[in-house]
């Protein structure tokens, strides 16, 4: 007979991402791993802490591709030309974001904005506002981020971009995610569903366009997180599966991002009491994790598997896995693994009494 354990949420941080961002109100006894990146390509860095003080949160970022920005400028042979200096300043600001030196990044962005305004570069100004919006989103300044994103969208509209252009849909997806993180769930649902519908229309027209497919997967993943919060677990499971298929189609299976999706797919299945599928996804995540050097989240997956077995009354298997996860977490200084393993071991003791 299965026993439902008390709900407990602990967020973990993987080094990279594409996958799940947890909302602190969401309930689960399992850890839903969460990434450093919003996309497969761009760095995402530590934001501020959640309002309830329980978990450190990260806010994913996806910039409008720097390569497309550079094409807006006619690069001059003279390295000291104003255009080249502007490009260099923007590159340095992005580098500082990747280094998590946010204050320096913001300072350089304001310098770059002044340079772009002096050059009367409409495209440069738009691009800098977009980076500023992503930076604000990353550090949890959501009202500021939304205002900046709306500004970017208005500028793109004025330049002739239509609402279903990929750049517009990137922003729409992020605005919906911002609404989710702020707890404006109705607005988030509307934004995600509209964006997904437009992306699917684009995929029908463009076929297997990788950029569209990637954004569709990212948006599906975020939407799955929202569905988990709303306890719409069947829909969340399906969205996680679609996100996983999209990700692995582009990047293969031996990635931290893919394992994060598998873990969260398992969490959705466990909430549906589909323990066989939950176990299958976790075992696959553990198998693949063993092939990725220095992947600290392997301990989380083992602790989650221990909790899954504990739900089914398999105390010995649960104890073995959670004890291993505790040692693994200590060895790799991975706090979230230790927390989850301790919780698992405490539940085992309570059940034995």
N, C-alpha and C positions, 0 to 999 in steps of 0.2 A: 504494500500500500504506500502511495506517495505521500510525503509530508511537505506542505508548503512552508518554507522558512520565512521568518520576518523579512520584510523588504529592507534593503540597504543599498544605497548608491555610493560608489566610490569612483571617481574619475581617474583614468590613467592617461598618461601622455606618451604617445609614440613619437619617434624622432621625425617622422614624415607623415603625410596624410592623404587625404581625399575623403577620409571617412568621418565617422560620427562625432558630432559635437553634442554633448549631453546638456540638457537643461537641468538645473538643480532641483526642479520639482518632480522630475521623472523618478519613478520608483522601480527598482530592480534589486534582487539580491546579488546579481552579478555585476562585475565591472564591465562597462562599455568603454572599450578603448577609444581614445580620441587623439587626433593627429596634430602634427605641427604645421601641416600644409593644408591649404584648402584645395589646391590642385596638385597635379603630379609634378609641376615644374618649379613653382615659386616658393621661396622660404616663407614660413609663418612663424611668428615669435610670441613669446609669453605676454599675455595681457594682464589686466588686473584681476583681483579675486572676485568670486561671485558674491552676491549680496548677502547670502546666508552664512558666508564665512567658512563653509565646509570644504569647498573644493577650489583648487586653482583652475582657472579657465583659460583657454586659448581661443583666440578669435582668428579664423582663417582668412587669408587674403589671396586674391587673384588679381594681379595687375593686368590692364590692357597691355598686350605684349610689347615689350620694349623695342623689339625689332620693327614693329609697325610704326612706332613713334619715330624711330630714327629715319624711316623712309619719308617722313614729313619734311625733313630738312635737306637742303642741298649742302652736303658736307664740303667744306672749303679745304683747299690744299693747305692754307695757312692754319696751323694748329692753334694760333692765338686769335683766330677770328671769333667774333661774338657768338656765332652759331655753334662752333665747336666747343667753346667754353660753356655754353648752355648745356650741350649734350653731356659734357664731362661732369658738370655739377649735378645733373639729374642722375647720372650713373652712380656718383658718389653718395647721393641721398639714398638710393636703393640699397647700395652696399651697407650703409649704416643701419638701415632697417634690418637687413639680414644678420647684422652683428648685434642686433637688439639695442643699439645706441639710438633710442628714439628721439631724445632731445636734439642730438646733433643732426639727425635726419630731418627733423622738422625745421631746424634753423637753415639747413641747406636748401630745403624745398622753398622756403620763403625767399631766399636769395635767388633761386632759379626762377621763381614766379616773377620777381622784379626784372630779371634779365629778359624773360620772355615777353613781358609787357613792354619793355623798352624796345625790343625787336619787333613789336606788334605781331607776334607769332600766335595766331589763333589756335593752331593745333598744339603748339607747345603749352600754352596756358591751359587748354583742355586736359592735356595729358598730366600736367602737374597737379591740377585739381583732382584728377582721378587717383593719383598716388597719395595725395593728402587724405582723400576719402578712405582709401584702404588702410592707411596708417591709423586714422581715427577709429576705424572698425577694429583694427588689430589690438589697440590698447583699451577698447571698451567704451570709447566716447561715441555712443551710438547716435545721439541726436545730431552731433556735428557730422558724423559720417553720412547719415541720411541726407542732410542738407547739401553736403558736397556732392553726393552721388546724383541728387536731383539736378543740381547745377550742371554737372557733366552731361546728364541726359538732355537737358534743355539746349546745351551748346551743340550736342550732336544732332538733335532735331533741326536746329538752325542751319547746320551744315548739310542737311539733306538726308541724314540717316533715317530709315524707317523703323517702326517700333519692333519689327522682328529681325533686325540686323543683329548679328552675333554679339557686337559690342553692347547694344542695348539690352540684350537678354542676359549678358553677364551682370549688368547693373541691376536688372529686375530681380535676378536670383539673389543677389546680395542684399537688396532692400527687403526682400521677403525674409531672408535669414536674420537680418537685423530686427525685424518685427518679432520673429520667433524668440530671439534672445531677450527682448524686452518684455516678453509675455503678451504681446498683441497677437494672439493666436488666430483670430478670425482674419486679420489682415495678412498674416503669414500664409494661411491656407490659400486665400485668394491669390496671393502673389505667386506661390509655388505652382498652383494648378494652372494659372495663366501662362507662366513661363514654360512649364513642361509641355503644355499643348502647342505653344509656338515652336519650341524646339523639335517636337515630333513632326510638325508640319514641315519644318526645314529639312529634317532627315529624310522625309519622303521625297523631297525635291532634289536634295544633294546626294543622297545615298550614304555611303559610309564615310562621311566627313569626320575626321578625327577630332577636330576642335569642337564641332557641334556635339558629337558623341560624348566627349569628355565633359562638357558643360552639362549635358543631359544627365550623365552619371553623378556629377557633383550635386546637382539640384535634386535628383532622386534620393541621394543619400541624406541631404539636409531634410528633405520632406519626410523621409523615414524616421528621422530623429523626432520630428514634430508629431508624427503618428504614434510613436512610442509614448510620448508624453500624454497624448490623448487616449492612450490604451487601446488604440486601433491596431492590435498586434498583427493580425493577418495581413492588413495592407502594408504595415511596416516591414514585415518579413518579405513580402513580394518586392517592395522598393529596394530593400537591401540586396536582394538577389539580383535585381536588374542592375543596380550600381556595381555589384561585384562582376557581373558578366561584362559590363561596359569597360570597367577598369582593366580586367585581365585580357580582354580582347586587344587593348592598346598596349599594355605594359607587361603582360605575362603574370605568372602566379608567384614568383619568388621576389616579392616586395613586401615591405612593412605595411604599405597601404592595403594591399590585398588581404593580409592577415587581420588587419583591424576590421575590415568588412566582415570577414568570416566570423570573428569573435562576436560582433554585434548582431550578425545574422543568427548566431547561436542564442544570444540573449532574447531575441524576438521569439525564436522557437520555444525557448524554455518558458516564456510567459504564456505561450499557447499550450503548454504541457506536452509538446511534441518532443519528448526527451530523446528519442532515437535520432531525430534530425539535429537537435542541439549537440548531442554527443558527436555525431558525424562531422559537423563543422568544426568543433573544437579539436578533435583528433587530427583533422586535416591542418588546422592552424598550427598545432604543436609539431606535426611532421615537417611542415614547411619552415617553421621557425628554426628548427634545428639546422637548417641549411644556410641560415643567414647569420654571419658572425656578430657576436656582441648585441644580440637583440634581447633587451631586458624584458620585453613584454611576454616572453615565453613563460615566465613565472606567473603572470596574470592568467594566461590561458590555462595553465595547470591548476591554479587555484579555482578558477571558474568550473573546470571539469570536476574538481573535488566537490564543490558545492552542488553540482548537478547530480553526482552520485549520492551525495548526502540527502538530497531531496527524495531519492528513491530508496533510502534506507540502507545503502551500501557503505557502511561506516568504515570498514577496513580500507577499502579502495579510496574513500574520501580522505581518510587520515593520512595515508601514504602520499597522496598527491599534494595535500595542503602543507604537510611537513616539508616536502621537497620544495614547494613554492616559497615557504618561509625562508629556508636556507638560501634558495636562489635569490630572493629579494635582498637578503642581507649581503650576500656575496657581491651583488651588482649594485648595491646602494639604491635600490629601486623601491621607494617608499610605498607606492601604491600597491605593489605586490605584497609587501610585508603586511600592510593594513588588511588587504583582502584575505591573505593566508591566516592572519590572526583571527579574523572574523569567522572563517571556516572552522578553525580549531576550537574556538569558543562554542560554536554551535554543536560540534561533535561532543564536547564535554557535557553540554546541556542535555543532549539527547541520551548520553550514556547514564546520566543521573536519573 
